């Protein structure tokens, strides 16, 4: 028998799945000990906005692991879990979010169109440098490779800017009000725009770890903000559990209002 509440529950589950898939891959920020991940969609938006250059139009952009590093990272993760079994809980490596990529070097694959009045190698070199700089300085991504493919030449009168897709003016993920000392500590960190809830609540406390979801301000380096969130959360809990942080959104600075913590 179908109840009136049944369809609502199904709709809620469908929306949750769409929100999770909408994040794209969960990419590691920093190194293995940082315990920070960022949604691919959030990272890609920052890269697109920072890489806008006259004479090029950016097309598809994906961020993923360097193939040669995947097996090594998986082996290190398994070994780390074994070593961490006997450690004090606070000394164990932070636990990755579900389906997140393991820490390790990443690769950017992107397509772009270019103006015919400039040598293609020069256009590609400029675009590559912009992507690498933004990845390191604004996010904290460890990018080892950038593979660019020219797909077309721009016609006269076509847009001369990289496809605009700058950080959003507000978090795309559902925003959650901070409840409890741990959430309040995370929300009060400079550079945190809001707590979000895609993989559950904004603060997920498991038997052996704590995970926090946040949206960060675009004028703060995402990795630095997330590190500060980890420190604040660790100080606010007595459980002495390893803390990980998931950055779901990077928000334009002007959208981070007075109560954002930025």
N, C-alpha and C positions, 0 to 999 in steps of 0.2 A: 504494500500500500504506500502510496506517495503522500507525504505530508507537505503542508505549505512551507515548512522550514527546509525540506529537502532541496528544492531548487536553489534556495538562497545559499545553502552550504556548498552546493556544487559550483555556483557562481563565484563564491569566495575562494574556493580551491583553484578554480580556473584563473582568477585574477592573480592569485599568489604565484602560480606557475609562470604566468606571463611576465610578472614583475621580475622573477628570478631569471628567466631567459633574457629579459631586456637588459640585464647587466652585462651580458656577454661573458667572456672569460674573466675569471678572478685572477688578476696578475699580481705577482709578488713585488712589493716595494722594498728596496734596500736588500739586506742580506738575511741569512737564515735566522739570526738572533733578533732581528727587528720585529718579527711577528706582525707584519703589516701587509695587507692586500688591497688592491683597488679594482673597481669594476672597469672592464675594458671600454665600455661606452663612455665613462667619465674621463678616462685617460685619452681616448681618441678625440673627444671634443676639445680638450686642452691643446692637443697637438695640432689639430686643424686650425684653431684660432691663432696659435702662435706661429704657424708656418705659412700664413698668408703672404704671398709674394706676387708682385706684378709679373704677368706673363705666364702664370701657371694656374691650372685648375685641378685641385686634388680630387680624385675619385675614390675608389674603394680603399679602405685602410684597415688592416688587421694587425693585432699585436699578439704574438704567441711565443712559445719557447724555441730556443735554438735547438734544432733536432739532435745535435750531438750531445747536448747537455741533459736531455730528458732522462735517459737511462741512468746517468751518473747521479742526478738529483734524486731519482726514485730510490736508488741503492743507499744513498746517504740518509734519506728520510727513514728508511727501514732500520738502518744501523743506529740512527739517532733515537728511534723509539726504543730499541733494545737497551741502549745505554741509559736512557732516561727512566727506565722502569725502576731502578734502585735509587734514583736521585730524590732529594728533597723536592716537593712539588714546585716550589718557587724557582728551582733551578732547571726544570725541564723546559725543552724548547716549546715555544708557543704553538698551539695546535691550529692548523690551517682550517679555513671555512670549508664546508662540503664542496667537493669538486674543484677546489682551487688548485692552480698550478703550484708545484713546489718551487721554493726559492731557487733562482738561477738566472743566467743571462737570457735576454729576450731578443726577439727579432721583429722588426716592423716591415710589413709588406704593403706597398701602396702603389696605386696607379695614378697617373696624372696626365693631363693634356698641357701642351706647351705652345707658346707663340712661335711662329716660324722665323722671327727676326733675331733670334738668339740661339747660339749653339746649344744643342740638347745636353751635352755633357756639363756645360756651365749651369744650365737650369737645374739639372739633377743634383749637382754638387751643392748649390745654394739651398735647395729644398732639403737635402739630406742633412746639412749642417743645422738648419733650423729645427728639424725634428729631433736631432740628437741633443741640441742645447735645451729645448723645451722639456724633453723627457727627463734630463738630469736636473736642471735648475728649478723647474716648476713642479715636478712630480716626485722624482727620486727613483725612476725606473732605470734598471741596468740594461741598456740596449747595446748588444754586441754587434748586431747587423741591421742594416737598412737596405732593403731590396726595392728599388723603384723601377716601374715599368711605364714607358711612354705609350699611351694608347691612341693618341690623336694629336693633330696640330690644330690650334685655334684658328678660326676664321676671323677676318676683319670685322670689328664691331662686337666680337664676343667678349664676355666678361674677362677681365685681366687679373682677377684675384682668385686665390685658392678658395674653393667652396667654403663659404662662411658657416662654421658650426662651432662657435665659441662656447665656453662654459655657459650653462643655462642660468637664468636669472633666479631660479629657485630649485630646490631639490626635486628631482623627478620621482624619487622613491618616497613612499609614505613617511611623513614626519611623525615623530613620537615625542610627547612631553616627557621630560626627565622625571622619573619617579624613583626615589630611594637615593641613598648617598653615593652609590657607584655611578648611577646615571647622571646625577647632579655634578659629580666631579668631572666626568667626561664632557658634559655640556659646557662647563665653565672654562675649558681650555681655550686660550686665544687661538683663533683660526678655525674653531668648530662653529659652523653655521647652525647645525641642528643634528639631533639624533634621528636615525632612520630605522625602518623595520622592514626588511625584505626577507631575511632568512629566519624570521621569527620576531621576537621583541628586540628593542634596541640594545639591551644587555642580555646576553645568553650565558647563564652559569651552568656548566656541566660538572660532573664529579671531579674532573681533573683540569678544567680550564675555564677561563672567562673570555667571551668575545663581545666586542662593542662595535656597533655600526654608526658611522658618522658621515655627514656631508661637510666638506671643508671649504674655506674661502679661497677664491682664485688668486688672491694676492699673498697667500702663504704657501710654502712648499708642502705638498701633501704629506710626504714622509716625515717631515719635522713635526707637523701637527699631530700625526698619528703616534709618533714616539712620545710626545708629551701626554697624549691621552693614555697611553699604556702606563706611564709613570704615575699619573693622577689616579687612575683606576687601581693600580697596585697599592697605592697609599690609602685608598678609601675602603679597602676590603681586608678583613682579618683572615681570609681563607688561605693566603699565601699561594695562590694558584697562578700559573702562567697566563698572561693576558695577550690576546691578539686583537687587532683592529681591522675592520673592513671599511674602506672609503667607498661609498656608493655614488657620491656626486661631488663635483667641484663647481662651486657657485660663483658667479660674478661678484666682485667685492661690493659693488653698490647695492646688491640685493641683500647683503648680510646686515640686517638691521641692528639697532642698539643692543638687543638682547642676544645677539648671536655669539658673543664671546670673542669676536674678532676685533 
